[in-house]
Amino acid sequence: MEGMEGKVMLKQRKVSGGDLGLRVLAFLLTLVAAIILGVDKQTKVVPLKLVPTLPPVDVPVSAKWQYLSAFVFHVVSNAIACSYAAISVLVLLANKGGKTGTVMTIIVLDLAMVALLFSATGAAGAIGLMGHQGNSHVQWKEVCGVFDKFCKQAAVSLVLSLLGSLAFFLLVALAAVRILKKTH
């Protein structure tokens, strides 16, 4: 009986190690995603033609993440997910007994992080696509040709955020598998 109990405890430690690894990965990905977009700005001097018969006037124009609400949502969501990941790592380390209430709360919050990050990445991705392609129906020009560094940095942040949300998704999927195994 003791041998079987030892195997169960060993198995739980492996799963906790996997949880811990995925949480640290989610923490790092969302942290870097928030920082990359949070420091993203670019200023370019753009020629602006005011009167067709006069030469263009050079005007400095800036692109900053704060100018677009979808990018603000993206940065804040990644900061929230990053903070949650750090807190959940501490809770996991403190909750070695695996109290059911704490574990279920963490699973629900992991799922909330998946939803938050997917929605933020989708919103920021839609705006990023608009910046890349423009929209001829409303006469919006593409801006990534002018602000290429800004757009590339935003794209990297979106990919990292998407990977972070997938890490949280894997945490939820692994929890579901564990619960399913316990019930069968």
C-alpha positions in Angstrom: 0.0 0.0 0.0 2.8 2.4 0.9 4.5 1.8 -2.5 1.3 2.7 -4.3 1.0 5.9 -2.2 4.5 6.9 -3.1 3.8 6.5 -6.8 0.7 8.7 -6.5 2.7 11.4 -4.7 5.5 11.2 -7.4 2.9 11.5 -10.1 1.4 14.6 -8.4 4.9 16.2 -8.2 5.4 15.7 -11.9 2.1 17.3 -12.8 2.9 20.2 -10.4 6.3 20.6 -12.1 4.6 20.8 -15.4 2.1 23.3 -14.0 5.0 25.3 -12.6 6.9 25.3 -15.9 3.9 26.3 -17.9 3.1 29.1 -15.4 6.6 30.4 -15.5 6.5 30.3 -19.3 3.1 32.1 -19.4 4.6 34.7 -17.0 7.6 35.3 -19.2 5.7 35.4 -22.5 3.1 37.9 -21.2 5.7 40.0 -19.4 7.8 40.3 -22.6 4.7 40.9 -24.7 3.6 43.7 -22.4 7.0 45.3 -22.4 7.6 45.1 -26.1 4.4 46.8 -27.0 4.6 49.1 -23.9 7.8 50.7 -25.1 6.8 50.7 -28.8 6.9 54.1 -30.4 8.2 55.5 -33.6 8.5 59.0 -35.0 8.9 59.7 -38.7 9.1 62.9 -40.7 6.4 62.7 -43.4 6.1 65.2 -46.3 2.6 66.7 -46.2 1.3 68.5 -49.2 -1.1 71.3 -48.1 -1.5 73.1 -51.3 -1.0 71.4 -54.7 1.1 74.2 -56.1 3.5 74.5 -53.2 6.2 72.0 -52.1 5.3 69.6 -49.3 6.0 70.5 -45.7 7.9 68.0 -43.6 5.9 67.1 -40.4 7.1 64.8 -37.6 4.4 62.2 -36.9 4.5 59.6 -34.1 3.0 56.2 -33.6 2.5 55.1 -30.0 0.7 52.2 -28.5 -1.3 54.6 -26.3 -3.0 56.1 -29.3 -5.0 52.9 -30.0 -7.4 51.5 -27.4 -6.9 48.0 -28.7 -3.2 48.2 -28.0 -3.9 49.7 -24.6 -6.2 46.7 -23.9 -3.4 44.4 -25.1 -0.7 45.8 -22.9 -3.0 45.9 -19.8 -4.3 42.4 -20.4 -0.8 41.0 -20.7 0.2 42.9 -17.5 -2.8 41.4 -15.7 -2.0 37.9 -17.0 1.7 38.3 -16.1 0.8 39.4 -12.6 -1.7 36.5 -12.2 0.9 34.0 -13.4 3.4 35.2 -10.8 0.8 35.0 -8.1 -0.4 31.6 -9.2 3.2 30.3 -9.1 3.4 31.5 -5.5 0.1 29.9 -4.6 1.0 26.7 -6.2 4.3 26.5 -4.2 2.4 27.4 -1.0 -0.4 24.9 -1.7 1.5 21.7 -1.7 -1.4 19.8 -0.1 -3.5 20.6 -3.2 -6.6 22.0 -1.5 -9.6 21.4 -3.8 -11.0 24.9 -3.4 -7.7 26.6 -4.2 -7.1 24.3 -7.2 -10.5 24.9 -8.6 -10.1 28.7 -8.2 -6.8 28.5 -10.0 -8.4 26.5 -12.9 -11.2 29.1 -13.3 -8.7 32.0 -13.2 -6.5 30.2 -15.7 -9.5 30.0 -18.0 -10.3 33.7 -17.4 -6.7 34.5 -18.5 -7.2 32.4 -21.7 -10.3 34.5 -22.5 -8.7 37.8 -21.6 -5.6 37.2 -23.6 -7.4 35.7 -26.7 -9.7 38.7 -26.7 -6.9 41.3 -26.3 -4.8 39.6 -28.9 -7.7 39.4 -31.3 -8.5 43.1 -30.8 -4.9 44.2 -31.2 -4.5 41.9 -34.1 -7.5 43.4 -35.9 -6.0 46.9 -35.5 -2.6 45.7 -36.5 -4.1 44.2 -39.7 -5.8 47.5 -40.4 -2.5 49.3 -39.9 -0.8 46.8 -42.3 -3.5 46.8 -45.0 -5.5 49.9 -44.5 -9.3 50.0 -45.3 -10.3 51.4 -48.6 -14.0 51.5 -47.6 -13.4 54.2 -45.1 -10.4 55.7 -46.8 -7.9 54.6 -44.1 -4.4 54.3 -45.5 -2.0 51.6 -44.4 0.5 53.0 -42.0 3.0 50.1 -41.6 4.8 51.3 -44.7 5.7 54.5 -42.8 5.9 53.0 -39.2 7.6 49.7 -40.1 9.5 49.3 -36.8 6.4 50.1 -34.8 4.3 47.5 -36.7 7.0 44.8 -36.5 7.4 45.3 -32.7 3.6 45.2 -32.3 3.5 41.9 -34.3 6.1 40.4 -32.1 4.1 41.4 -29.0 1.0 39.8 -30.5 2.8 36.5 -31.2 4.2 36.3 -27.7 0.8 37.1 -26.2 -0.8 34.4 -28.3 1.9 31.9 -27.1 1.2 33.1 -23.5 -2.5 32.4 -23.9 -1.8 29.0 -25.3 0.3 28.3 -22.2 -2.7 29.2 -20.0 -4.9 27.1 -22.3 -2.6 24.1 -21.8 -2.8 24.6 -18.0 -6.6 24.4 -18.3 -6.5 21.4 -20.6 -4.1 19.5 -18.3 -6.3 20.3 -15.3 -9.3 18.9 -17.2 -7.4 15.7 -18.0 -6.4 15.4 -14.3 -10.0 15.8 -13.2 -11.2 13.3 -15.8 -8.6 10.7 -14.7 -9.6 11.2 -11.0 -13.3 10.5 -11.9 -12.6 7.3 -13.9 
